[in-house]
């Protein structure tokens, strides 16, 4: 979990007054996270954070209700480890050794299997798969964009890349193993946000040379880091999320915007070309890659740049 996330309180019907819980639910003071389990309604922090909170509350409820040994896994473990996620599914994943029973529409995905002792851990007093096992599971099961966001974040949080590689290699021939290898080959601990990860993936998938994350640039105003960059070409890609302009350490949004303008001016004076991207740009990765390719082609140091995949030749 991230620093801003707090474990929600979970109320079990079997431990309280069902009638009172029903009354609180009717008044909107609690929300049902699973059969027989509720959590106090909290002010919205946006769809993504609200979903993470709901998944965490559901996880705590499942843990309190489940009687057989289990370890939370996949995206659920990633959330409990504090990893960033992208398009998080509204379900709880766990591994249990006993054959799971089906519960209709219960939003819990039960994986039948074993979790080796070295692949077990605890987070917030909840049993989870190790950070390395979590990355390997997600890389094999999720789409590449969702899996890479988790892998980048996990490596940044200290996951052992060699251990992940060995774990994926031990699953050779199993479903998702090839996809898992491709995800790990792209993973980079230097990625600072899901947006940066997704921009890097979009550029890679459209045939561009991989940019380096968090490139440090010396300018007359000091040293700055750009989100992604090609040093030789002096081309940078900056991902503009809301946080960058929301103001930090007491600064106002206007002050944050002005500081960012001074930063960009200094980078451009140092000879760097800055391409700014947002979440909207990720909806059209071909256009994004085309912009980056055009900027790189303007630099004589970059030769033999492949045409962006999916773009018609002019």
Helices and strands as residue ranges (DSSP letters): E 10-12, G 13-15, H 18-26, E 30-34, E 37-40, H 47-65, E 71-72, H 74-80, E 92-96, E 108-112, G 117-119, E 120-123, E 126-129, H 131-141, H 144-156, H 161-169, H 177-186, H 194-205, E 212-219, E 222-230, E 235-239, G 242-245, H 253-269, E 273-277, G 280-284, H 285-297
